[in-house]
Amino acid sequence: MLDFMLFWGLTLSFLGKALLGVAVIMVHRKITREKRIDGIVLMEMHREQMMAIFAIALMFVGYLLELAHFGFF
């Protein structure tokens, strides 16, 4: 029973963090499509978008490592 709860706790935690990252990416994408924004700001937004994608990838790898550590594989 505790293994079941641990698995779902890890899974739901990962999904919540990933959804936050996706929301950030969506907001940045919408803002970068605005034509009234300075080019420097657009470059910074694009950089932040790439960092958010990288962060989601790291969260996914961390999730897989946690599952492996606790014996779910």
Backbone as CSV, one residue per row, in Angstrom:
resi,resn,N_x,N_y,N_z,CA_x,CA_y,CA_z,C_x,C_y,C_z
1,MET,0.823,-1.200,0.000,0.000,0.000,0.000,0.865,1.261,0.000
2,LEU,1.939,1.255,0.796,2.802,2.430,0.830,3.539,2.618,-0.491
3,ASP,3.916,1.505,-1.148,4.556,1.614,-2.460,3.617,2.253,-3.467
4,PHE,2.350,1.880,-3.398,1.336,2.439,-4.285,1.218,3.944,-4.074
5,MET,1.183,4.353,-2.812,1.068,5.777,-2.494,2.327,6.538,-2.908
6,LEU,3.489,5.943,-2.717,4.738,6.578,-3.117,4.778,6.770,-4.624
7,PHE,4.403,5.736,-5.364,4.391,5.832,-6.823,3.492,6.965,-7.284
8,TRP,2.274,7.022,-6.764,1.346,8.064,-7.195,1.766,9.438,-6.704
9,GLY,2.386,9.503,-5.548,2.900,10.784,-5.067,3.986,11.323,-5.982
10,LEU,4.927,10.459,-6.376,5.985,10.870,-7.294,5.413,11.260,-8.657
11,THR,4.465,10.469,-9.129,3.878,10.713,-10.446,3.105,12.026,-10.480
12,LEU,2.257,12.254,-9.486,1.459,13.480,-9.469,2.335,14.710,-9.257
13,SER,3.376,14.566,-8.462,4.318,15.668,-8.264,4.993,16.034,-9.583
14,PHE,5.455,15.031,-10.307,6.088,15.284,-11.602,5.109,15.939,-12.567
15,LEU,3.885,15.433,-12.629,2.905,15.990,-13.561,2.583,17.444,-13.236
16,GLY,2.484,17.774,-11.960,2.221,19.158,-11.569,3.353,20.087,-11.974
17,LYS,4.585,19.659,-11.737,5.739,20.477,-12.122,5.824,20.618,-13.636
18,ALA,5.572,19.538,-14.344,5.628,19.585,-15.809,4.547,20.507,-16.363
19,LEU,3.352,20.483,-15.776,2.278,21.365,-16.235,2.641,22.824,-16.007
20,LEU,3.290,23.119,-14.898,3.758,24.494,-14.669,4.760,24.906,-15.741
21,GLY,5.683,24.014,-16.064,6.659,24.307,-17.114,5.994,24.536,-18.457
22,VAL,5.018,23.715,-18.783,4.303,23.865,-20.054,3.538,25.189,-20.083
23,ALA,2.958,25.583,-18.954,2.254,26.865,-18.888,3.215,28.022,-19.147
24,VAL,4.414,27.954,-18.576,5.422,28.993,-18.815,5.787,29.052,-20.289
25,ILE,5.983,27.894,-20.892,6.335,27.849,-22.313,5.214,28.446,-23.160
26,MET,3.972,28.133,-22.828,2.840,28.655,-23.601,2.735,30.173,-23.491
27,VAL,2.942,30.700,-22.292,2.884,32.151,-22.109,4.005,32.825,-22.886
28,HIS,5.212,32.264,-22.796,6.333,32.850,-23.523,6.100,32.796,-25.037
29,ARG,5.548,31.705,-25.511,5.284,31.583,-26.950,4.278,32.647,-27.397
30,LYS,3.240,32.845,-26.588,2.226,33.834,-26.944,2.817,35.245,-26.947
31,ILE,3.658,35.535,-25.971,4.259,36.869,-25.897,5.234,37.093,-27.049
32,THR,6.002,36.069,-27.413,6.978,36.245,-28.494,6.311,36.439,-29.849
33,ARG,5.067,36.049,-29.975,4.352,36.264,-31.239,3.821,37.688,-31.375
34,GLU,3.847,38.456,-30.276,3.457,39.860,-30.331,4.494,40.617,-31.150
35,LYS,4.065,41.455,-32.026,4.990,42.190,-32.900,5.411,43.531,-32.296
36,ARG,4.840,43.910,-31.170,5.139,45.213,-30.589,6.203,45.140,-29.502
37,ILE,6.906,44.034,-29.395,7.882,43.854,-28.326,9.287,44.007,-28.899
38,ASP,10.152,44.626,-28.117,11.546,44.865,-28.495,12.263,43.551,-28.797
39,GLY,13.204,43.596,-29.743,13.954,42.403,-30.146,14.770,41.802,-29.023
40,ILE,15.320,42.635,-28.147,16.110,42.138,-27.021,15.222,41.335,-26.078
41,VAL,14.030,41.848,-25.843,13.079,41.138,-24.972,12.678,39.812,-25.608
42,LEU,12.481,39.814,-26.905,12.105,38.578,-27.601,13.210,37.532,-27.501
43,MET,14.464,37.965,-27.621,15.578,37.022,-27.489,15.624,36.433,-26.083
44,GLU,15.387,37.265,-25.073,15.390,36.784,-23.688,14.236,35.809,-23.448
45,MET,13.089,36.104,-24.011,11.937,35.212,-23.871,12.221,33.870,-24.532
46,HIS,12.864,33.898,-25.673,13.200,32.652,-26.363,14.183,31.841,-25.516
47,ARG,15.151,32.511,-24.915,16.120,31.829,-24.053,15.414,31.199,-22.848
48,GLU,14.483,31.933,-22.244,13.735,31.399,-21.110,12.879,30.207,-21.524
49,GLN,12.353,30.258,-22.733,11.563,29.141,-23.258,12.423,27.883,-23.360
50,MET,13.627,28.023,-23.881,14.538,26.881,-24.005,14.935,26.343,-22.629
51,MET,15.130,27.227,-21.669,15.462,26.796,-20.314,14.298,26.016,-19.699
52,ALA,13.073,26.443,-19.962,11.905,25.744,-19.435,11.795,24.344,-20.044
53,ILE,12.068,24.211,-21.321,12.040,22.894,-21.967,13.110,21.992,-21.364
54,PHE,14.301,22.542,-21.149,15.391,21.779,-20.533,15.019,21.372,-19.104
55,ALA,14.364,22.274,-18.367,13.954,21.969,-16.996,12.944,20.826,-16.964
56,ILE,12.020,20.809,-17.896,11.040,19.723,-17.956,11.742,18.406,-18.265
57,ALA,12.716,18.440,-19.154,13.477,17.221,-19.473,14.213,16.716,-18.233
58,LEU,14.820,17.635,-17.466,15.507,17.235,-16.231,14.534,16.654,-15.206
59,MET,13.349,17.238,-15.106,12.342,16.701,-14.183,11.950,15.284,-14.581
60,PHE,11.817,15.042,-15.883,11.445,13.717,-16.352,12.534,12.697,-16.032
61,VAL,13.788,13.065,-16.272,14.901,12.161,-15.953,14.943,11.902,-14.453
62,GLY,14.753,12.942,-13.651,14.725,12.775,-12.201,13.600,11.853,-11.758
63,TYR,12.442,11.980,-12.386,11.308,11.120,-12.076,11.645,9.662,-12.368
64,LEU,12.264,9.417,-13.525,12.645,8.046,-13.874,13.677,7.496,-12.887
65,LEU,14.630,8.321,-12.473,15.634,7.886,-11.507,15.002,7.570,-10.149
66,GLU,14.045,8.388,-9.734,13.344,8.113,-8.473,12.588,6.789,-8.553
67,LEU,11.909,6.558,-9.657,11.180,5.304,-9.812,12.131,4.110,-9.781
68,ALA,13.273,4.262,-10.437,14.258,3.175,-10.437,14.812,2.956,-9.028
69,HIS,15.074,4.021,-8.299,15.621,3.908,-6.950,14.656,3.171,-6.015
70,PHE,13.389,3.484,-6.129,12.406,2.855,-5.241,11.900,1.519,-5.765
71,GLY,12.450,1.030,-6.867,12.172,-0.312,-7.339,10.888,-0.465,-8.141
72,PHE,10.451,0.569,-8.827,9.238,0.456,-9.630,9.522,-0.030,-11.037
73,PHE,10.789,-0.264,-11.377,11.120,-0.809,-12.690,11.516,-2.255,-12.526
